[in-house]
Amino acid sequence: MLDPKVLMTIKDLPLLAKTVIDGFLNGFNKSSIKGPGLEFSQYRSYQPGDDLRWLDWRMYARSDRYYIRESEVETSIAVRFLVDASASMDHDDNGIKKIDYARFMAASLAYLANLQGDSVGLYIFREGDLFSLATKPDPQHLQRLYHHLAQIKPGGTFTNSAHYKELFAGTNRKELLVFITDMYQTDGEINKLLNSLSAHRHEIIVFHLMGKNELEFDFNDYGTLEDLETGETIDINTTQASAYRSKLQEHLDDTRINLTGNGIFYRMINTSQPLDEALRSFLVQRNKSKF
């Protein structure tokens, strides 16, 4: 398992992405799970006796490993990675920041998508503005995506909805949108974005990042907490931990129900969870929801 703290020691983002996905694919060697979008489970390692007609030479050329494609339907889609880089993503839990986990996740999934010949693009929501890197399938473009991911420094508030139209410029086809966020919003701005995206009939996956200290109310070393986006502070009262957890669970349930009700795939991830394990459990949940 790839502990987030171990990943923090890998300074080369392309190497990190390859390490995560190699481990991820090996974990599905004998899996029969299949599903659309990113098509993770459509490949497994070659086993003696497999029909060589289904050997994927493109995967071999890129990874130097033999993989069998388990679907006869060739797919090539555009995958856009939407990364929330507002100030709240600077939240730290025992040395792991949400933005770092988001960076690692986007890099790993972009590597996988590119490995399969899909186009990848990057959109960063920061300081109320929107950075965009259009989708392309070539390896050089993937390196540009890695570069921009590595440069992200969280700041300000989430992007104003006036910028959302930039996400749809120049395309009428259905795409896969992978949104990595902590769902922190002050005026429903993230919900407005997701409503806009789903109205265009895109397939949407939301990874909702939460720190372990947020989930467990583990702030014993602190007397006050500061809102990273507004600067407001609040005194910590550990006697209210039970009420806090109850309200948090209610909030998470409401978020999940609201998004899934709009046809959006939702997955809450604890940033202390190993990344390859998080991706594996995501795939299992996603495929179960298809049937």
C-alpha positions in Angstrom: 0.0 0.0 0.0 1.2 3.5 -0.9 1.0 5.6 2.2 0.6 9.3 1.4 3.6 10.0 3.6 5.7 7.7 1.4 4.4 9.4 -1.7 5.5 12.8 -0.3 9.1 11.6 -0.5 8.8 11.1 -4.3 9.6 14.4 -5.7 9.2 13.4 -9.4 5.5 13.5 -10.2 5.7 11.3 -13.3 7.6 8.6 -11.4 5.0 8.8 -8.6 2.1 8.4 -11.0 3.8 5.4 -12.7 4.5 3.8 -9.2 0.9 4.2 -8.1 -0.7 2.9 -11.3 1.7 -0.1 -11.7 0.8 -1.2 -8.2 -2.9 -0.5 -8.9 -2.9 -2.6 -12.1 -1.1 -5.4 -10.4 -3.8 -5.5 -7.7 -6.4 -6.2 -10.4 -4.5 -9.0 -12.2 -7.2 -11.6 -11.6 -10.2 -9.2 -11.5 -13.2 -9.7 -13.8 -14.7 -6.3 -13.0 -15.4 -4.2 -16.0 -16.7 -0.7 -16.4 -16.8 2.4 -18.6 -14.9 5.6 -18.2 -11.1 5.4 -17.5 -11.5 1.6 -18.2 -9.1 0.6 -15.4 -10.4 -2.9 -15.2 -10.4 -3.6 -18.9 -6.8 -4.8 -18.6 -5.0 -7.5 -16.7 -1.5 -8.9 -16.8 -0.8 -11.6 -19.4 -1.0 -15.2 -18.2 0.3 -18.2 -20.0 -2.4 -19.7 -22.2 -4.1 -16.3 -22.9 -5.2 -15.6 -26.5 -2.4 -13.5 -28.0 -5.0 -11.8 -30.2 -6.1 -9.7 -27.2 -2.5 -8.6 -26.2 -2.5 -4.8 -26.2 0.8 -3.8 -27.9 0.2 -0.1 -27.2 0.2 -0.8 -23.4 3.3 -2.9 -23.9 5.1 -0.1 -25.8 4.3 2.4 -23.0 4.8 0.3 -19.9 7.1 -2.5 -21.1 4.7 -5.0 -19.6 2.2 -7.4 -21.3 -1.5 -6.7 -20.7 -4.6 -8.4 -22.0 -7.5 -6.2 -23.0 -10.7 -7.8 -21.8 -13.0 -5.8 -24.0 -13.3 -6.0 -27.8 -14.5 -2.4 -28.0 -11.8 0.1 -28.5 -12.4 3.3 -26.6 -10.8 6.7 -26.6 -12.3 9.5 -24.6 -11.5 12.9 -23.2 -10.8 13.0 -19.5 -10.7 16.4 -17.8 -9.3 16.7 -14.3 -10.8 19.5 -12.3 -8.8 20.4 -9.2 -10.0 22.6 -6.4 -7.0 24.7 -5.3 -8.8 27.2 -3.1 -7.2 28.0 0.3 -9.2 25.3 2.2 -7.3 22.6 0.2 -4.2 23.6 2.2 -5.7 21.8 5.2 -3.0 19.7 6.8 -3.6 16.4 8.6 -0.4 15.0 10.2 1.8 16.3 7.4 -0.5 15.4 4.5 -2.2 18.3 2.8 -5.4 17.8 0.8 -3.8 19.6 -2.2 -1.0 17.1 -2.2 -3.3 14.2 -2.2 -5.3 15.8 -5.0 -2.1 16.3 -7.0 -1.1 12.7 -6.6 -4.5 11.4 -7.5 -4.8 13.6 -10.6 -1.3 12.7 -11.8 -1.9 9.0 -11.3 -5.3 8.9 -13.1 -3.9 11.1 -15.9 -1.1 8.6 -16.4 -3.5 5.8 -16.6 -5.8 7.6 -19.1 -2.8 8.5 -21.3 -1.6 4.9 -21.1 -4.8 3.9 -22.7 -4.7 6.5 -25.4 -7.3 8.9 -23.9 -6.9 12.7 -24.1 -6.3 14.4 -20.8 -6.8 18.0 -19.7 -6.4 20.0 -16.5 -8.6 22.7 -14.9 -7.5 24.4 -11.7 -10.0 26.4 -9.5 -8.0 29.0 -7.5 -8.2 32.6 -6.3 -11.7 32.9 -7.8 -10.2 32.2 -11.3 -9.9 29.2 -13.6 -6.7 27.8 -15.2 -7.3 25.5 -18.2 -5.1 23.1 -20.1 -7.1 21.6 -23.0 -7.3 17.9 -23.6 -4.7 16.1 -25.8 -3.6 12.5 -26.0 0.1 12.8 -26.5 2.8 12.1 -23.9 4.3 15.6 -24.2 1.0 17.1 -23.2 0.9 14.7 -20.2 4.3 16.2 -19.1 2.8 19.7 -19.3 -0.1 18.5 -17.1 2.4 17.2 -14.6 4.2 20.5 -14.6 1.1 22.5 -13.8 0.0 20.1 -11.1 3.3 20.4 -9.4 3.1 24.2 -9.4 -0.3 24.4 -7.7 -0.3 26.5 -4.5 -3.8 26.8 -2.9 -5.2 30.3 -2.3 -8.3 32.4 -2.2 -11.8 31.2 -2.7 -13.4 28.8 -5.2 -13.9 30.1 -8.8 -16.9 32.3 -9.6 -19.6 30.6 -11.7 -19.1 33.1 -14.5 -16.0 31.1 -15.5 -17.7 27.8 -15.9 -18.6 28.4 -19.5 -14.9 28.0 -20.3 -15.2 24.3 -19.4 -17.6 23.6 -22.3 -15.9 25.7 -25.0 -15.2 23.9 -28.3 -16.8 20.5 -27.6 -20.2 19.0 -27.9 -19.3 15.4 -27.1 -19.8 13.7 -23.8 -16.6 13.6 -21.7 -15.4 12.1 -18.4 -14.9 14.8 -15.7 -12.9 13.9 -12.6 -13.4 16.6 -9.9 -11.1 16.5 -6.8 -12.3 18.8 -4.1 -13.0 19.2 -0.4 -16.5 20.4 -1.2 -15.9 23.6 1.0 -18.2 26.3 -0.3 -19.7 29.5 1.2 -22.4 30.2 -1.3 -23.1 26.9 -3.1 -20.5 27.7 -5.8 -19.4 24.1 -6.1 -23.0 22.9 -6.4 -23.5 25.4 -9.1 -20.5 24.1 -11.0 -21.6 20.5 -10.7 -25.2 21.4 -11.8 -23.7 23.1 -14.9 -21.6 20.1 -15.7 -24.4 17.6 -15.3 -26.7 19.7 -17.4 -24.3 19.1 -20.3 -24.7 15.4 -19.8 -21.0 14.8 -19.0 -20.1 11.8 -16.9 -18.8 13.2 -13.6 -16.8 11.6 -10.8 -16.4 13.6 -7.5 -13.6 12.7 -5.1 -14.4 14.4 -1.8 -11.2 14.7 0.2 -11.4 14.9 4.0 -8.6 14.8 6.6 -8.6 12.1 9.2 -8.5 14.9 11.9 -11.6 16.4 10.4 -13.5 13.1 10.4 -12.5 12.2 13.9 -12.4 15.7 15.4 -8.8 15.0 16.4 -7.6 18.6 17.2 -6.2 18.0 20.7 -3.1 20.0 20.0 -5.0 23.1 19.0 -7.0 25.6 21.0 -8.6 27.3 18.0 -9.2 26.6 14.3 -9.0 29.1 11.5 -11.0 29.1 8.3 -8.4 29.1 5.6 -10.5 31.0 3.2 -12.3 33.6 5.4 -9.8 33.9 8.2 -12.5 33.4 10.8 -11.5 31.5 14.0 -13.4 29.3 16.4 -12.4 28.0 19.8 -12.2 24.2 20.0 -14.4 22.5 22.6 -13.6 18.8 22.8 -16.8 18.2 24.8 -18.7 18.9 21.6 -16.9 16.2 19.6 -19.9 13.9 19.5 -22.3 16.6 18.2 -19.7 17.6 15.7 -19.3 14.1 14.3 -23.1 13.7 14.1 -23.5 17.0 12.1 -20.6 16.1 9.9 -22.1 12.7 9.1 -25.4 14.4 8.3 -23.5 16.8 6.0 -21.7 14.0 4.2 -24.9 12.0 3.8 -26.7 15.1 2.3 -23.7 15.7 0.0 -23.8 12.1 -1.3 -27.5 12.0 -1.7 -27.6 15.4 -3.6 -24.8 14.4 -6.0 -25.9 10.8 -6.7 -29.4 12.1 -7.2 -28.1 14.2 -10.0 -26.4 11.2 -11.6 -22.9 12.1 -10.3 -20.6 9.4 -9.0 -19.5 10.4 -5.5 -16.6 9.0 -3.4 -15.5 10.5 0.0 -11.8 9.7 0.6 -9.8 10.0 3.8 -6.5 11.6 3.0 -4.7 9.2 5.3 -5.8 6.3 3.1 -3.1 4.8 0.7 -3.7 6.1 -2.7 -3.7 2.8 -4.6 -6.2 1.4 -2.0 -8.4 4.4 -2.5 -8.4 3.9 -6.3 -9.1 0.2 -5.9 -12.0 0.7 -3.6 -13.4 3.4 -5.8 -13.4 1.1 -8.8 -15.2 -1.6 -6.9 -17.9 0.9 -5.7 -18.2 2.4 -9.2 -18.7 -0.9 -10.9 -21.3 -2.1 -8.3 -23.3 1.1 -9.0 -23.5 0.2 -12.7 -25.5 -2.9 -12.1 
